[in-house]
Amino acid sequence: MEKTISVFLAFLIGFVFTMLQVGSDLDFLELPVIILNIIGLIIMVIFGGALLIRAIQLLLKND
């Protein structure tokens, strides 16, 4: 159960960082920064999705 919680926390932290990156777009409207943020967002979504799937798998396995 501890594994599932830690994986879920990692997902939440990644999600929060993604939201912070999206929020920073409003402050820095420079094209390179926006492009980097979009790339970062895509990476975070991929890793976040993978972590969420892993958390669900661990949860189902523990039951």
mmCIF file as Biopython writes it, N, C-alpha, C and O atoms, coordinates in Angstrom:
data_model
#
loop_
_atom_site.group_PDB
_atom_site.id
_atom_site.type_symbol
_atom_site.label_atom_id
_atom_site.label_alt_id
_atom_site.label_comp_id
_atom_site.label_asym_id
_atom_site.label_entity_id
_atom_site.label_seq_id
_atom_site.pdbx_PDB_ins_code
_atom_site.Cartn_x
_atom_site.Cartn_y
_atom_site.Cartn_z
_atom_site.occupancy
_atom_site.B_iso_or_equiv
_atom_site.auth_seq_id
_atom_site.auth_asym_id
_atom_site.pdbx_PDB_model_num
ATOM 1   N N  . MET A ? 1  ? 0.837  -1.203 0.000   1.0 0.0 1  A 1 
ATOM 2   C CA . MET A ? 1  ? 0.000  0.000  0.000   1.0 0.0 1  A 1 
ATOM 3   C C  . MET A ? 1  ? 0.872  1.253  0.000   1.0 0.0 1  A 1 
ATOM 4   O O  . MET A ? 1  ? 0.519  2.255  -0.622  1.0 0.0 1  A 1 
ATOM 5   N N  . GLU A ? 2  ? 2.016  1.200  0.700   1.0 0.0 2  A 1 
ATOM 6   C CA . GLU A ? 2  ? 2.901  2.368  0.746   1.0 0.0 2  A 1 
ATOM 7   C C  . GLU A ? 2  ? 3.397  2.729  -0.651  1.0 0.0 2  A 1 
ATOM 8   O O  . GLU A ? 2  ? 3.526  3.905  -0.992  1.0 0.0 2  A 1 
ATOM 9   N N  . LYS A ? 3  ? 3.678  1.691  -1.463  1.0 0.0 3  A 1 
ATOM 10  C CA . LYS A ? 3  ? 4.144  1.937  -2.831  1.0 0.0 3  A 1 
ATOM 11  C C  . LYS A ? 3  ? 3.104  2.724  -3.616  1.0 0.0 3  A 1 
ATOM 12  O O  . LYS A ? 3  ? 3.430  3.694  -4.300  1.0 0.0 3  A 1 
ATOM 13  N N  . THR A ? 4  ? 1.858  2.299  -3.510  1.0 0.0 4  A 1 
ATOM 14  C CA . THR A ? 4  ? 0.782  2.962  -4.248  1.0 0.0 4  A 1 
ATOM 15  C C  . THR A ? 4  ? 0.667  4.420  -3.843  1.0 0.0 4  A 1 
ATOM 16  O O  . THR A ? 4  ? 0.501  5.295  -4.693  1.0 0.0 4  A 1 
ATOM 17  N N  . ILE A ? 5  ? 0.755  4.685  -2.542  1.0 0.0 5  A 1 
ATOM 18  C CA . ILE A ? 5  ? 0.644  6.057  -2.044  1.0 0.0 5  A 1 
ATOM 19  C C  . ILE A ? 5  ? 1.798  6.903  -2.565  1.0 0.0 5  A 1 
ATOM 20  O O  . ILE A ? 5  ? 1.588  8.034  -3.002  1.0 0.0 5  A 1 
ATOM 21  N N  . SER A ? 6  ? 3.024  6.362  -2.523  1.0 0.0 6  A 1 
ATOM 22  C CA . SER A ? 6  ? 4.187  7.131  -2.969  1.0 0.0 6  A 1 
ATOM 23  C C  . SER A ? 6  ? 4.118  7.405  -4.466  1.0 0.0 6  A 1 
ATOM 24  O O  . SER A ? 6  ? 4.473  8.494  -4.917  1.0 0.0 6  A 1 
ATOM 25  N N  . VAL A ? 7  ? 3.661  6.417  -5.237  1.0 0.0 7  A 1 
ATOM 26  C CA . VAL A ? 7  ? 3.518  6.611  -6.683  1.0 0.0 7  A 1 
ATOM 27  C C  . VAL A ? 7  ? 2.460  7.668  -6.961  1.0 0.0 7  A 1 
ATOM 28  O O  . VAL A ? 7  ? 2.642  8.521  -7.829  1.0 0.0 7  A 1 
ATOM 29  N N  . PHE A ? 8  ? 1.357  7.614  -6.227  1.0 0.0 8  A 1 
ATOM 30  C CA . PHE A ? 8  ? 0.287  8.591  -6.425  1.0 0.0 8  A 1 
ATOM 31  C C  . PHE A ? 8  ? 0.756  9.992  -6.050  1.0 0.0 8  A 1 
ATOM 32  O O  . PHE A ? 8  ? 0.413  10.962 -6.726  1.0 0.0 8  A 1 
ATOM 33  N N  . LEU A ? 9  ? 1.543  10.108 -4.971  1.0 0.0 9  A 1 
ATOM 34  C CA . LEU A ? 9  ? 2.102  11.403 -4.575  1.0 0.0 9  A 1 
ATOM 35  C C  . LEU A ? 9  ? 3.035  11.930 -5.658  1.0 0.0 9  A 1 
ATOM 36  O O  . LEU A ? 9  ? 3.029  13.123 -5.958  1.0 0.0 9  A 1 
ATOM 37  N N  . ALA A ? 10 ? 3.839  11.044 -6.244  1.0 0.0 10 A 1 
ATOM 38  C CA . ALA A ? 10 ? 4.729  11.451 -7.336  1.0 0.0 10 A 1 
ATOM 39  C C  . ALA A ? 10 ? 3.911  11.990 -8.508  1.0 0.0 10 A 1 
ATOM 40  O O  . ALA A ? 10 ? 4.289  12.981 -9.132  1.0 0.0 10 A 1 
ATOM 41  N N  . PHE A ? 11 ? 2.788  11.331 -8.802  1.0 0.0 11 A 1 
ATOM 42  C CA . PHE A ? 11 ? 1.900  11.796 -9.868  1.0 0.0 11 A 1 
ATOM 43  C C  . PHE A ? 11 ? 1.340  13.175 -9.544  1.0 0.0 11 A 1 
ATOM 44  O O  . PHE A ? 11 ? 1.311  14.054 -10.406 1.0 0.0 11 A 1 
ATOM 45  N N  . LEU A ? 12 ? 0.894  13.367 -8.301  1.0 0.0 12 A 1 
ATOM 46  C CA . LEU A ? 12 ? 0.335  14.656 -7.889  1.0 0.0 12 A 1 
ATOM 47  C C  . LEU A ? 12 ? 1.375  15.760 -7.978  1.0 0.0 12 A 1 
ATOM 48  O O  . LEU A ? 12 ? 1.071  16.864 -8.430  1.0 0.0 12 A 1 
ATOM 49  N N  . ILE A ? 13 ? 2.609  15.469 -7.546  1.0 0.0 13 A 1 
ATOM 50  C CA . ILE A ? 13 ? 3.685  16.462 -7.608  1.0 0.0 13 A 1 
ATOM 51  C C  . ILE A ? 13 ? 3.960  16.839 -9.063  1.0 0.0 13 A 1 
ATOM 52  O O  . ILE A ? 13 ? 4.119  18.017 -9.383  1.0 0.0 13 A 1 
ATOM 53  N N  . GLY A ? 14 ? 4.016  15.836 -9.943  1.0 0.0 14 A 1 
ATOM 54  C CA . GLY A ? 14 ? 4.207  16.102 -11.369 1.0 0.0 14 A 1 
ATOM 55  C C  . GLY A ? 14 ? 3.087  16.951 -11.929 1.0 0.0 14 A 1 
ATOM 56  O O  . GLY A ? 14 ? 3.328  17.850 -12.735 1.0 0.0 14 A 1 
ATOM 57  N N  . PHE A ? 15 ? 1.856  16.673 -11.504 1.0 0.0 15 A 1 
ATOM 58  C CA . PHE A ? 15 ? 0.696  17.430 -11.973 1.0 0.0 15 A 1 
ATOM 59  C C  . PHE A ? 15 ? 0.786  18.886 -11.522 1.0 0.0 15 A 1 
ATOM 60  O O  . PHE A ? 15 ? 0.495  19.801 -12.293 1.0 0.0 15 A 1 
ATOM 61  N N  . VAL A ? 16 ? 1.193  19.094 -10.258 1.0 0.0 16 A 1 
ATOM 62  C CA . VAL A ? 16 ? 1.327  20.459 -9.731  1.0 0.0 16 A 1 
ATOM 63  C C  . VAL A ? 16 ? 2.391  21.228 -10.501 1.0 0.0 16 A 1 
ATOM 64  O O  . VAL A ? 16 ? 2.180  22.387 -10.859 1.0 0.0 16 A 1 
ATOM 65  N N  . PHE A ? 17 ? 3.547  20.587 -10.764 1.0 0.0 17 A 1 
ATOM 66  C CA . PHE A ? 17 ? 4.600  21.251 -11.530 1.0 0.0 17 A 1 
ATOM 67  C C  . PHE A ? 17 ? 4.118  21.597 -12.932 1.0 0.0 17 A 1 
ATOM 68  O O  . PHE A ? 17 ? 4.465  22.651 -13.467 1.0 0.0 17 A 1 
ATOM 69  N N  . THR A ? 18 ? 3.315  20.709 -13.536 1.0 0.0 18 A 1 
ATOM 70  C CA . THR A ? 18 ? 2.756  20.977 -14.859 1.0 0.0 18 A 1 
ATOM 71  C C  . THR A ? 18 ? 1.864  22.206 -14.818 1.0 0.0 18 A 1 
ATOM 72  O O  . THR A ? 18 ? 1.937  23.062 -15.700 1.0 0.0 18 A 1 
ATOM 73  N N  . MET A ? 19 ? 1.023  22.294 -13.794 1.0 0.0 19 A 1 
ATOM 74  C CA . MET A ? 19 ? 0.136  23.452 -13.654 1.0 0.0 19 A 1 
ATOM 75  C C  . MET A ? 19 ? 0.942  24.734 -13.466 1.0 0.0 19 A 1 
ATOM 76  O O  . MET A ? 19 ? 0.570  25.783 -13.993 1.0 0.0 19 A 1 
ATOM 77  N N  . LEU A ? 20 ? 2.049  24.656 -12.713 1.0 0.0 20 A 1 
ATOM 78  C CA . LEU A ? 20 ? 2.908  25.823 -12.512 1.0 0.0 20 A 1 
ATOM 79  C C  . LEU A ? 20 ? 3.524  26.257 -13.837 1.0 0.0 20 A 1 
ATOM 80  O O  . LEU A ? 20 ? 3.642  27.453 -14.103 1.0 0.0 20 A 1 
ATOM 81  N N  . GLN A ? 21 ? 3.916  25.299 -14.667 1.0 0.0 21 A 1 
ATOM 82  C CA . GLN A ? 21 ? 4.488  25.620 -15.972 1.0 0.0 21 A 1 
ATOM 83  C C  . GLN A ? 21 ? 3.452  26.303 -16.855 1.0 0.0 21 A 1 
ATOM 84  O O  . GLN A ? 21 ? 3.764  27.274 -17.544 1.0 0.0 21 A 1 
ATOM 85  N N  . VAL A ? 22 ? 2.230  25.802 -16.838 1.0 0.0 22 A 1 
ATOM 86  C CA . VAL A ? 22 ? 1.159  26.412 -17.631 1.0 0.0 22 A 1 
ATOM 87  C C  . VAL A ? 22 ? 0.908  27.836 -17.141 1.0 0.0 22 A 1 
ATOM 88  O O  . VAL A ? 22 ? 0.718  28.749 -17.946 1.0 0.0 22 A 1 
ATOM 89  N N  . GLY A ? 23 ? 0.908  28.024 -15.824 1.0 0.0 23 A 1 
ATOM 90  C CA . GLY A ? 23 ? 0.692  29.346 -15.247 1.0 0.0 23 A 1 
ATOM 91  C C  . GLY A ? 23 ? 1.787  30.319 -15.624 1.0 0.0 23 A 1 
ATOM 92  O O  . GLY A ? 23 ? 1.528  31.511 -15.785 1.0 0.0 23 A 1 
ATOM 93  N N  . SER A ? 24 ? 3.025  29.822 -15.769 1.0 0.0 24 A 1 
ATOM 94  C CA . SER A ? 24 ? 4.147  30.706 -16.090 1.0 0.0 24 A 1 
ATOM 95  C C  . SER A ? 24 ? 4.038  31.245 -17.517 1.0 0.0 24 A 1 
ATOM 96  O O  . SER A ? 24 ? 4.649  32.262 -17.845 1.0 0.0 24 A 1 
ATOM 97  N N  . ASP A ? 25 ? 3.257  30.562 -18.371 1.0 0.0 25 A 1 
ATOM 98  C CA . ASP A ? 25 ? 3.054  31.059 -19.741 1.0 0.0 25 A 1 
ATOM 99  C C  . ASP A ? 25 ? 2.432  32.446 -19.727 1.0 0.0 25 A 1 
ATOM 100 O O  . ASP A ? 25 ? 2.699  33.254 -20.617 1.0 0.0 25 A 1 
ATOM 101 N N  . LEU A ? 26 ? 1.605  32.730 -18.725 1.0 0.0 26 A 1 
ATOM 102 C CA . LEU A ? 26 ? 0.921  34.013 -18.647 1.0 0.0 26 A 1 
ATOM 103 C C  . LEU A ? 26 ? 1.904  35.131 -18.316 1.0 0.0 26 A 1 
ATOM 104 O O  . LEU A ? 26 ? 1.699  36.279 -18.710 1.0 0.0 26 A 1 
ATOM 105 N N  . ASP A ? 27 ? 2.981  34.793 -17.586 1.0 0.0 27 A 1 
ATOM 106 C CA . ASP A ? 27 ? 3.959  35.799 -17.183 1.0 0.0 27 A 1 
ATOM 107 C C  . ASP A ? 27 ? 5.007  36.040 -18.271 1.0 0.0 27 A 1 
ATOM 108 O O  . ASP A ? 27 ? 5.399  37.180 -18.522 1.0 0.0 27 A 1 
ATOM 109 N N  . PHE A ? 28 ? 5.456  34.963 -18.911 1.0 0.0 28 A 1 
ATOM 110 C CA . PHE A ? 28 ? 6.525  35.072 -19.908 1.0 0.0 28 A 1 
ATOM 111 C C  . PHE A ? 28 ? 5.971  34.700 -21.277 1.0 0.0 28 A 1 
ATOM 112 O O  . PHE A ? 28 ? 5.959  33.528 -21.653 1.0 0.0 28 A 1 
ATOM 113 N N  . LEU A ? 29 ? 5.520  35.692 -22.011 1.0 0.0 29 A 1 
ATOM 114 C CA . LEU A ? 29 ? 4.918  35.415 -23.319 1.0 0.0 29 A 1 
ATOM 115 C C  . LEU A ? 29 ? 5.975  35.478 -24.415 1.0 0.0 29 A 1 
ATOM 116 O O  . LEU A ? 29 ? 5.765  36.095 -25.459 1.0 0.0 29 A 1 
ATOM 117 N N  . GLU A ? 30 ? 7.111  34.833 -24.167 1.0 0.0 30 A 1 
ATOM 118 C CA . GLU A ? 30 ? 8.155  34.740 -25.182 1.0 0.0 30 A 1 
ATOM 119 C C  . GLU A ? 30 ? 8.034  33.373 -25.842 1.0 0.0 30 A 1 
ATOM 120 O O  . GLU A ? 30 ? 7.793  32.371 -25.169 1.0 0.0 30 A 1 
ATOM 121 N N  . LEU A ? 31 ? 8.202  33.338 -27.155 1.0 0.0 31 A 1 
ATOM 122 C CA . LEU A ? 31 ? 7.995  32.106 -27.915 1.0 0.0 31 A 1 
ATOM 123 C C  . LEU A ? 31 ? 8.862  30.938 -27.428 1.0 0.0 31 A 1 
ATOM 124 O O  . LEU A ? 31 ? 8.326  29.848 -27.229 1.0 0.0 31 A 1 
ATOM 125 N N  . PRO A ? 32 ? 10.181 31.113 -27.227 1.0 0.0 32 A 1 
ATOM 126 C CA . PRO A ? 32 ? 10.994 29.960 -26.776 1.0 0.0 32 A 1 
ATOM 127 C C  . PRO A ? 32 ? 10.518 29.395 -25.441 1.0 0.0 32 A 1 
ATOM 128 O O  . PRO A ? 32 ? 10.511 28.180 -25.244 1.0 0.0 32 A 1 
ATOM 129 N N  . VAL A ? 33 ? 10.120 30.276 -24.526 1.0 0.0 33 A 1 
ATOM 130 C CA . VAL A ? 33 ? 9.650  29.834 -23.210 1.0 0.0 33 A 1 
ATOM 131 C C  . VAL A ? 33 ? 8.357  29.043 -23.358 1.0 0.0 33 A 1 
ATOM 132 O O  . VAL A ? 33 ? 8.183  28.003 -22.724 1.0 0.0 33 A 1 
ATOM 133 N N  . ILE A ? 34 ? 7.451  29.540 -24.198 1.0 0.0 34 A 1 
ATOM 134 C CA . ILE A ? 34 ? 6.178  28.851 -24.426 1.0 0.0 34 A 1 
ATOM 135 C C  . ILE A ? 34 ? 6.427  27.470 -25.038 1.0 0.0 34 A 1 
ATOM 136 O O  . ILE A ? 34 ? 5.810  26.486 -24.631 1.0 0.0 34 A 1 
ATOM 137 N N  . ILE A ? 35 ? 7.342  27.405 -26.025 1.0 0.0 35 A 1 
ATOM 138 C CA . ILE A ? 35 ? 7.658  26.120 -26.665 1.0 0.0 35 A 1 
ATOM 139 C C  . ILE A ? 35 ? 8.239  25.145 -25.635 1.0 0.0 35 A 1 
ATOM 140 O O  . ILE A ? 35 ? 7.852  23.977 -25.590 1.0 0.0 35 A 1 
ATOM 141 N N  . LEU A ? 36 ? 9.175  25.637 -24.807 1.0 0.0 36 A 1 
ATOM 142 C CA . LEU A ? 36 ? 9.766  24.778 -23.773 1.0 0.0 36 A 1 
ATOM 143 C C  . LEU A ? 36 ? 8.707  24.307 -22.787 1.0 0.0 36 A 1 
ATOM 144 O O  . LEU A ? 36 ? 8.720  23.152 -22.360 1.0 0.0 36 A 1 
ATOM 145 N N  . ASN A ? 37 ? 7.792  25.196 -22.425 1.0 0.0 37 A 1 
ATOM 146 C CA . ASN A ? 37 ? 6.728  24.827 -21.491 1.0 0.0 37 A 1 
ATOM 147 C C  . ASN A ? 37 ? 5.801  23.785 -22.095 1.0 0.0 37 A 1 
ATOM 148 O O  . ASN A ? 37 ? 5.355  22.873 -21.399 1.0 0.0 37 A 1 
ATOM 149 N N  . ILE A ? 38 ? 5.505  23.912 -23.390 1.0 0.0 38 A 1 
ATOM 150 C CA . ILE A ? 38 ? 4.646  22.926 -24.058 1.0 0.0 38 A 1 
ATOM 151 C C  . ILE A ? 38 ? 5.343  21.564 -24.070 1.0 0.0 38 A 1 
ATOM 152 O O  . ILE A ? 38 ? 4.717  20.538 -23.805 1.0 0.0 38 A 1 
ATOM 153 N N  . ILE A ? 39 ? 6.656  21.563 -24.384 1.0 0.0 39 A 1 
ATOM 154 C CA . ILE A ? 39 ? 7.420  20.305 -24.367 1.0 0.0 39 A 1 
ATOM 155 C C  . ILE A ? 39 ? 7.413  19.712 -22.958 1.0 0.0 39 A 1 
ATOM 156 O O  . ILE A ? 39 ? 7.196  18.513 -22.778 1.0 0.0 39 A 1 
ATOM 157 N N  . GLY A ? 40 ? 7.654  20.572 -21.960 1.0 0.0 40 A 1 
ATOM 158 C CA . GLY A ? 40 ? 7.627  20.116 -20.571 1.0 0.0 40 A 1 
ATOM 159 C C  . GLY A ? 40 ? 6.266  19.566 -20.184 1.0 0.0 40 A 1 
ATOM 160 O O  . GLY A ? 40 ? 6.164  18.561 -19.481 1.0 0.0 40 A 1 
ATOM 161 N N  . LEU A ? 41 ? 5.216  20.241 -20.655 1.0 0.0 41 A 1 
ATOM 162 C CA . LEU A ? 41 ? 3.844  19.809 -20.376 1.0 0.0 41 A 1 
ATOM 163 C C  . LEU A ? 41 ? 3.589  18.423 -20.954 1.0 0.0 41 A 1 
ATOM 164 O O  . LEU A ? 41 ? 3.027  17.557 -20.284 1.0 0.0 41 A 1 
ATOM 165 N N  . ILE A ? 42 ? 4.008  18.217 -22.215 1.0 0.0 42 A 1 
ATOM 166 C CA . ILE A ? 42 ? 3.822  16.918 -22.869 1.0 0.0 42 A 1 
ATOM 167 C C  . ILE A ? 42 ? 4.559  15.826 -22.089 1.0 0.0 42 A 1 
ATOM 168 O O  . ILE A ? 42 ? 4.015  14.749 -21.850 1.0 0.0 42 A 1 
ATOM 169 N N  . ILE A ? 43 ? 5.817  16.120 -21.692 1.0 0.0 43 A 1 
ATOM 170 C CA . ILE A ? 43 ? 6.603  15.143 -20.935 1.0 0.0 43 A 1 
ATOM 171 C C  . ILE A ? 43 ? 5.915  14.819 -19.609 1.0 0.0 43 A 1 
ATOM 172 O O  . ILE A ? 43 ? 5.814  13.655 -19.220 1.0 0.0 43 A 1 
ATOM 173 N N  . MET A ? 44 ? 5.439  15.872 -18.913 1.0 0.0 44 A 1 
ATOM 174 C CA . MET A ? 44 ? 4.764  15.672 -17.627 1.0 0.0 44 A 1 
ATOM 175 C C  . MET A ? 44 ? 3.494  14.835 -17.797 1.0 0.0 44 A 1 
ATOM 176 O O  . MET A ? 44 ? 3.208  13.963 -16.977 1.0 0.0 44 A 1 
ATOM 177 N N  . VAL A ? 45 ? 2.733  15.102 -18.861 1.0 0.0 45 A 1 
ATOM 178 C CA . VAL A ? 45 ? 1.496  14.349 -19.100 1.0 0.0 45 A 1 
ATOM 179 C C  . VAL A ? 45 ? 1.816  12.879 -19.353 1.0 0.0 45 A 1 
ATOM 180 O O  . VAL A ? 45 ? 1.135  11.994 -18.835 1.0 0.0 45 A 1 
ATOM 181 N N  . ILE A ? 46 ? 2.865  12.617 -20.157 1.0 0.0 46 A 1 
ATOM 182 C CA . ILE A ? 46 ? 3.249  11.235 -20.453 1.0 0.0 46 A 1 
ATOM 183 C C  . ILE A ? 46 ? 3.673  10.514 -19.169 1.0 0.0 46 A 1 
ATOM 184 O O  . ILE A ? 46 ? 3.201  9.416  -18.876 1.0 0.0 46 A 1 
ATOM 185 N N  . PHE A ? 47 ? 4.588  11.163 -18.396 1.0 0.0 47 A 1 
ATOM 186 C CA . PHE A ? 47 ? 5.055  10.534 -17.157 1.0 0.0 47 A 1 
ATOM 187 C C  . PHE A ? 47 ? 3.930  10.423 -16.140 1.0 0.0 47 A 1 
ATOM 188 O O  . PHE A ? 47 ? 3.807  9.407  -15.455 1.0 0.0 47 A 1 
ATOM 189 N N  . GLY A ? 48 ? 3.105  11.466 -16.038 1.0 0.0 48 A 1 
ATOM 190 C CA . GLY A ? 48 ? 1.978  11.448 -15.107 1.0 0.0 48 A 1 
ATOM 191 C C  . GLY A ? 48 ? 1.006  10.332 -15.442 1.0 0.0 48 A 1 
ATOM 192 O O  . GLY A ? 48 ? 0.529  9.625  -14.554 1.0 0.0 48 A 1 
ATOM 193 N N  . GLY A ? 49 ? 0.713  10.176 -16.725 1.0 0.0 49 A 1 
ATOM 194 C CA . GLY A ? 49 ? -0.179 9.108  -17.170 1.0 0.0 49 A 1 
ATOM 195 C C  . GLY A ? 49 ? 0.397  7.740  -16.856 1.0 0.0 49 A 1 
ATOM 196 O O  . GLY A ? 49 ? -0.309 6.848  -16.386 1.0 0.0 49 A 1 
ATOM 197 N N  . ALA A ? 50 ? 1.698  7.584  -17.122 1.0 0.0 50 A 1 
ATOM 198 C CA . ALA A ? 50 ? 2.365  6.308  -16.840 1.0 0.0 50 A 1 
ATOM 199 C C  . ALA A ? 50 ? 2.332  6.003  -15.347 1.0 0.0 50 A 1 
ATOM 200 O O  . ALA A ? 50 ? 2.091  4.863  -14.949 1.0 0.0 50 A 1 
ATOM 201 N N  . LEU A ? 51 ? 2.575  7.024  -14.514 1.0 0.0 51 A 1 
ATOM 202 C CA . LEU A ? 51 ? 2.551  6.829  -13.062 1.0 0.0 51 A 1 
ATOM 203 C C  . LEU A ? 51 ? 1.153  6.481  -12.577 1.0 0.0 51 A 1 
ATOM 204 O O  . LEU A ? 51 ? 0.990  5.644  -11.689 1.0 0.0 51 A 1 
ATOM 205 N N  . LEU A ? 52 ? 0.146  7.120  -13.157 1.0 0.0 52 A 1 
ATOM 206 C CA . LEU A ? 52 ? -1.231 6.847  -12.754 1.0 0.0 52 A 1 
ATOM 207 C C  . LEU A ? 52 ? -1.609 5.411  -13.104 1.0 0.0 52 A 1 
ATOM 208 O O  . LEU A ? 52 ? -2.229 4.714  -12.301 1.0 0.0 52 A 1 
ATOM 209 N N  . ILE A ? 53 ? -1.235 4.971  -14.309 1.0 0.0 53 A 1 
ATOM 210 C CA . ILE A ? 53 ? -1.504 3.589  -14.722 1.0 0.0 53 A 1 
ATOM 211 C C  . ILE A ? 53 ? -0.788 2.617  -13.782 1.0 0.0 53 A 1 
ATOM 212 O O  . ILE A ? 53 ? -1.355 1.604  -13.371 1.0 0.0 53 A 1 
ATOM 213 N N  . ARG A ? 54 ? 0.472  2.941  -13.448 1.0 0.0 54 A 1 
ATOM 214 C CA . ARG A ? 54 ? 1.249  2.086  -12.540 1.0 0.0 54 A 1 
ATOM 215 C C  . ARG A ? 54 ? 0.601  2.030  -11.157 1.0 0.0 54 A 1 
ATOM 216 O O  . ARG A ? 54 ? 0.540  0.968  -10.537 1.0 0.0 54 A 1 
ATOM 217 N N  . ALA A ? 55 ? 0.120  3.177  -10.677 1.0 0.0 55 A 1 
ATOM 218 C CA . ALA A ? 55 ? -0.532 3.227  -9.367  1.0 0.0 55 A 1 
ATOM 219 C C  . ALA A ? 55 ? -1.781 2.357  -9.359  1.0 0.0 55 A 1 
ATOM 220 O O  . ALA A ? 55 ? -2.041 1.647  -8.387  1.0 0.0 55 A 1 
ATOM 221 N N  . ILE A ? 56 ? -2.554 2.410  -10.439 1.0 0.0 56 A 1 
ATOM 222 C CA . ILE A ? 56 ? -3.768 1.591  -10.542 1.0 0.0 56 A 1 
ATOM 223 C C  . ILE A ? 56 ? -3.394 0.109  -10.566 1.0 0.0 56 A 1 
ATOM 224 O O  . ILE A ? 56 ? -4.041 -0.709 -9.912  1.0 0.0 56 A 1 
ATOM 225 N N  . GLN A ? 57 ? -2.333 -0.236 -11.333 1.0 0.0 57 A 1 
ATOM 226 C CA . GLN A ? 57 ? -1.882 -1.627 -11.393 1.0 0.0 57 A 1 
ATOM 227 C C  . GLN A ? 57 ? -1.465 -2.125 -10.011 1.0 0.0 57 A 1 
ATOM 228 O O  . GLN A ? 57 ? -1.823 -3.234 -9.613  1.0 0.0 57 A 1 
ATOM 229 N N  . LEU A ? 58 ? -0.699 -1.295 -9.274  1.0 0.0 58 A 1 
ATOM 230 C CA . LEU A ? 58 ? -0.260 -1.688 -7.935  1.0 0.0 58 A 1 
ATOM 231 C C  . LEU A ? 58 ? -1.450 -1.847 -6.998  1.0 0.0 58 A 1 
ATOM 232 O O  . LEU A ? 58 ? -1.492 -2.765 -6.179  1.0 0.0 58 A 1 
ATOM 233 N N  . LEU A ? 59 ? -2.411 -0.945 -7.127  1.0 0.0 59 A 1 
ATOM 234 C CA . LEU A ? 59 ? -3.599 -0.994 -6.276  1.0 0.0 59 A 1 
ATOM 235 C C  . LEU A ? 59 ? -4.381 -2.283 -6.536  1.0 0.0 59 A 1 
ATOM 236 O O  . LEU A ? 59 ? -4.817 -2.947 -5.596  1.0 0.0 59 A 1 
ATOM 237 N N  . LEU A ? 60 ? -4.555 -2.632 -7.806  1.0 0.0 60 A 1 
ATOM 238 C CA . LEU A ? 60 ? -5.283 -3.853 -8.155  1.0 0.0 60 A 1 
ATOM 239 C C  . LEU A ? 60 ? -4.506 -5.091 -7.708  1.0 0.0 60 A 1 
ATOM 240 O O  . LEU A ? 60 ? -5.099 -6.077 -7.269  1.0 0.0 60 A 1 
ATOM 241 N N  . LYS A ? 61 ? -3.175 -5.036 -7.822  1.0 0.0 61 A 1 
ATOM 242 C CA . LYS A ? 61 ? -2.341 -6.176 -7.433  1.0 0.0 61 A 1 
ATOM 243 C C  . LYS A ? 61 ? -2.402 -6.400 -5.921  1.0 0.0 61 A 1 
ATOM 244 O O  . LYS A ? 61 ? -2.418 -7.543 -5.464  1.0 0.0 61 A 1 
ATOM 245 N N  . ASN A ? 62 ? -2.436 -5.306 -5.139  1.0 0.0 62 A 1 
ATOM 246 C CA . ASN A ? 62 ? -2.470 -5.416 -3.677  1.0 0.0 62 A 1 
ATOM 247 C C  . ASN A ? 62 ? -3.786 -5.994 -3.183  1.0 0.0 62 A 1 
ATOM 248 O O  . ASN A ? 62 ? -3.819 -6.661 -2.148  1.0 0.0 62 A 1 
ATOM 249 N N  . ASP A ? 63 ? -4.871 -5.748 -3.909  1.0 0.0 63 A 1 
ATOM 250 C CA . ASP A ? 63 ? -6.169 -6.301 -3.511  1.0 0.0 63 A 1 
ATOM 251 C C  . ASP A ? 63 ? -6.163 -7.797 -3.788  1.0 0.0 63 A 1 
ATOM 252 O O  . ASP A ? 63 ? -7.156 -8.477 -3.531  1.0 0.0 63 A 1 
#
